[in-house]
Amino acid sequence: MKTHKEQSRIQVIDWLLRMMKGMMIGSGAILPGVSGGALAAVFGLYEPLIVFLSDITNDFVKRVMYFLPVGVGGILGVFVLAYPLDYGLQYYPVHVLWAFIGAIIGTLPSLYREAGKHGRTRGHIILALTVAIVMFFILFWSNENLNLHVGQNFFTWLLAGAIFASGFIVPGLSPSNFLIYLNLYQPLTEGIRLLDFSILIPVAIGAVLCIFLFAKAVRYLLNIAYATVFHFVFGVVIASTTIIAPSLELYSGFTFLNYAVVLLLFFAGLALGLWMGKLEDTYK
């Protein structure tokens, strides 16, 4: 029987853990090649979020309080971490990307356990490997070949919001990549930095519409094929993590010290991911 002090301590740790996850998801959502939905799945938040959004009136207050620290962390991740992440990606992309790769790899064991919690077969393993390979080549081809340009107006930003939200509804999908292809990524991040409501309002509307239109469909799929959906997600996470590995030209001029720092950051990210997965298992 836990004492009141122990229960309070667990609640505080759980609240802070969910806020940290929200920060990772929020910052990851604005990183090209990273999926907010995939990170939500990795951190054990994807399924409960889909359940909440697909039936929002059920246990509304309880679920809002549960996702409040996630939302706070997500906002911090987008609006606060966007600045150092943007700076880091401009001047130290290899360091930042390998730190993120390490963190995602560190959380893969937790995602694998989540995928198999209702059982798995050899077919599920084959599915995950097949999806990882196919999705890798799709993302690689997209990075090399897609470069579209659209005008910026209210309806364009509605579309941008829907694309942004799709990264949460479909784990592994990187909305930032699509926004880059449409040449809307930089204007969107600038709009966030400058609090340009002519951009933020339609983006928010588009995101909300996308989430509520597709959440029920995703929940239905989870109900009838949980293991299949999550092994598919597992494969996509592997592919989307692999595809953000820095290209060789980014290593130009690297010294031994640069490589040592990158290796240190990778293992720091790996340790963070493993630690968060361990906390998830402990306080779930």
Sequence and secondary structure as in RCSB ss.txt:
>XXXX:A:sequence
MKTHKEQSRIQVIDWLLRMMKGMMIGSGAILPGVSGGALAAVFGLYEPLIVFLSDITNDFVKRVMYFLPVGVGGI
LGVFVLAYPLDYGLQYYPVHVLWAFIGAIIGTLPSLYREAGKHGRTRGHIILALTVAIVMFFILFWSNENLNLHV
GQNFFTWLLAGAIFASGFIVPGLSPSNFLIYLNLYQPLTEGIRLLDFSILIPVAIGAVLCIFLFAKAVRYLLNIA
YATVFHFVFGVVIASTTIIAPSLELYSGFTFLNYAVVLLLFFAGLALGLWMGKLEDTYK
>XXXX:A:secstr
   HHHHHHHHHHHHHHHHHHHHHHHHHHTSTT  HHHHHHHTT HHHHHHHHHTTTTTHHHHHHHHHHHHHHHH
HHHHTTHHHHHHHHHH HHHHHHHHHHHHHHHHHHHHHHHTTT   HHHHHHHHHHHHHHHHHHHHHHHH     
  SHHHHHHHHHHHHHHHHSTT  HHHHHHHTT HHHHHHHHHHT HHHHHHHHHHHHHHHHHHHHHHHHHHHH 
HHHHHHHHHHHHHHHHHHTS  GGGGTT  HHHHHHHHHHHHHHHHHHHHHHHHHHHH 
